[in-house]
Amino acid sequence: MLLLLTPQRLFDGIVPLLLGFATLLFAFAEKIGAAIRRRAEGKGNTIIFNVSTLKVLLPVSFYGGYFGAGVGILILGVFSIATGGDYRSANVAKNFVSSLNGLVASIVFITQGAVVWPPTLALMAGTIVGGLAGSYLARVIPRTVVRVLVVAVGAALTVSLAKRYWF
């Protein structure tokens, strides 16, 4: 609902910030996760992440419904922190959560009559094909290569969108 109420100009202005934040979170997920664990251990605590204890997942899901672009990178960042940098585990969880986010956002947009069906159906078909191809590639491409590609694409998109909307 917030997306439907946000003026286009305001949305365009925050897009690069949202995507840049998501990219940075993913890029530094291992270091952030290690720092969080060290801090907790210094206080005599242990941190065990799982889906039910990731309170940060709610705002990320809200972000996903509001701004679908880049949400995969943001969710990967959150789950990379939770899994200690295990890309494959983080990717499985990301696929599940982003699917739920998309479903909920779709229901809201459909009930508000905000869906243009022909391009939406084409996007749905592309998403299915991309999801199948991506799940295969995630199993065969080395973790480091995927991490570099995700960060590079996220950074390139952030710069491109910043130039487009800010300059």
Buried (B, 14 or more C-beta within 10 A) or exposed (E): EEBEEBEEEEBBEEBBBBBBBBBBBBBBBBEBBEEBBEEEEEEEEEBEBEEEEBEBBEEBBBBBBBBBEBBBBBBBBBBBBBBBBBBEBBBBBBBEBBEEBBEBBBEBBEEEEEEEEEEEEEEEEEEEEEEEEBEEEBEEEEBEEBBEEBBEEBBEBBEEBBEEBEE
